Every structure is written in C-alpha cells, then in structure tokens.
Amino acid sequence: MSFNAKQKKLIAGHIVSILELMSPEEAEELEEEELEEEEVDDKPAKRASKRKSSNKKSGKKKAPTLNEIRKAMRQFSKDYDKEAAKELLEPYDAKSLSAVDEDDYASLLSDIESYEE
C-alpha cells in the first residue's frame, strides 16, 4: 500500500498526537518494540546504512526528523524533568514538539544536546 504526500502528512500528524498522549513508559515500550522489529528485518537496515554512508561522502548533513527530535526530547525528559523540556521549547514559541517548525529541528536538537542546568 502506498500513500501520497498529503496522506503521509495526515498519518504523521495522527501518530504525533498519539505519541504526545502516551506516558513515558508506553513510549519506551513502543521504542523497544521498534528495536525488536529492526533486529528481525535487518535487510532494510543494511540498505539504510548504505544511504547514510553516501550522505557522509557528499558532505551534506541530513536535517533531523520529528522522530529523532522526539527521541532526544524523551531522553532529555528522563535525564532532567518536564519543566526543563518545556523551557527548551519556549524560544520556538511551541508548547509541544509538533508545534516546532521543521526548520528549527536542527537548532532544537543542538539545544537539547548542549543543555546545562
């Protein structure tokens, strides 16, 4: 089954909404299930690693995705607290990750990685 760009965006929006409603424990379980699925089907992972290496050769750095930002923020919330996570979103005029503009993902990821109390 394939989806057009509009359908993919709609589905992604629903997924984001669902993930925002999940407790950290539920999100962690989902992440563990995803890791198990990756281990079972390693052929696509090999193809993906080839694509990543070709990006390195061209010198272009791929912009982070919402899922990568979400994963980093989930770990950040575990390491610090929800209030600190909310503080990180303030400069982007966002109350949730889904409200952060795609153009700001790299900057937000940098803020997460360089955070100091």
C-alpha positions in Angstrom: 0.0 0.0 0.0 1.4 3.4 -0.9 0.3 6.8 0.3 0.6 10.2 -1.3 2.3 13.1 0.4 -1.0 14.5 1.9 -1.9 11.2 3.3 1.5 10.7 4.8 1.4 14.1 6.5 -2.1 13.3 7.9 -0.9 9.9 9.2 2.2 11.5 10.7 0.0 14.1 12.4 -2.1 11.4 14.0 1.0 9.5 15.1 2.4 12.6 16.7 -0.9 13.2 18.5 -1.0 9.7 19.8 2.7 9.9 21.0 2.0 13.1 22.9 -0.7 11.3 24.8 1.5 8.4 25.8 3.1 8.1 29.1 6.9 7.8 29.1 6.6 4.1 30.0 4.3 3.5 27.0 6.6 5.4 24.7 9.6 3.3 26.0 7.7 0.1 25.3 6.9 1.3 21.8 10.6 2.1 21.2 11.6 -1.3 22.4 9.1 -3.0 20.0 10.6 -0.9 17.2 14.1 -2.0 18.1 13.0 -5.7 18.1 11.4 -5.2 14.7 14.6 -3.8 13.3 16.6 -6.8 14.6 14.2 -9.2 12.9 14.4 -7.5 9.5 18.0 -6.4 9.1 18.0 -6.2 5.3 16.3 -2.7 5.2 18.7 -1.6 8.0 21.6 -2.6 5.8 20.2 -0.5 2.9 19.6 2.4 5.2 23.2 2.3 6.4 24.4 2.4 2.8 22.3 5.5 2.2 23.7 7.1 5.3 27.2 6.5 4.3 26.5 8.1 0.9 25.3 11.2 2.7 28.6 11.4 4.6 30.5 11.2 1.3 28.6 14.1 -0.2 29.3 16.2 2.9 25.7 17.0 3.4 24.3 16.6 6.9 20.7 15.4 6.9 18.3 17.5 8.9 16.8 15.8 12.0 13.3 14.4 11.7 10.5 14.9 14.2 11.0 11.3 15.4 14.7 12.0 16.1 13.8 15.1 18.0 11.1 13.3 19.9 13.6 10.5 20.9 16.1 13.1 22.0 13.5 15.0 24.0 12.2 11.8 25.6 15.7 11.0 26.8 16.1 14.7 27.9 12.9 14.5 30.0 14.2 11.3 31.7 17.6 12.9 32.4 16.1 16.2 33.6 12.4 17.0 34.0 9.4 18.1 32.1 9.8 21.7 33.1 13.3 21.8 31.6 11.9 20.3 28.5 9.2 23.0 28.3 11.9 25.6 28.7 13.7 24.3 25.7 10.5 24.8 23.6 9.9 28.4 24.7 12.3 30.0 22.2 10.4 28.3 19.4 7.0 29.6 20.6 5.9 26.0 20.9 4.1 24.1 23.7 4.7 20.7 22.1 7.2 19.2 19.7 4.7 19.0 16.9 4.4 22.8 17.1 8.1 23.4 16.4 8.8 24.4 12.8 10.8 21.8 10.8 13.4 24.4 10.0 14.1 24.7 13.8 14.7 20.9 14.3 18.5 21.1 14.0 18.6 24.1 16.3 16.4 22.4 18.9 18.4 19.2 18.7 21.6 21.3 19.3 19.9 22.9 22.3 18.9 19.5 23.7 22.5 18.2 23.3 24.1 21.3 24.8 21.7 21.9 27.7 23.3 22.8 31.0 21.3 23.3 34.2 
